[in-house]
């Protein structure tokens, strides 16, 4: 009888720390490797930097296009830009200009 009590006492002293270590290990692992852990945080930061760079490039492209559109408005018409766009759309050239066709697609070799 005394042996069983002694075993229960020893087992009780071992189970509590073991459970604590298991829970602590589980939470620690997920704090580092989980979906929102330290590894994922560094990957999110890297992706954020890349997306911020892409956003700044898109903003610059948008500003460039907006500046071009302003030059084509009726109240502020740029004749050179209008001439360039008309020639690109209609396919016209001046007499003193040469046209160089640059067709590098592999389908044209057949």
URPEUR-V264119 format. One record per helix or strand of 3 or more residues. SS is the DSSP state (alpha for helix, beta for strand). FROM is the first residue (numbers start at 0). TO is the last residue. If there is no record, write none. Layout:
ss:SS from:FROM to:TO
ss:SS from:FROM to:TO
This chain:
ss:alpha from:1 to:32
ss:alpha from:37 to:70
ss:alpha from:73 to:75
ss:alpha from:78 to:89
ss:alpha from:105 to:108
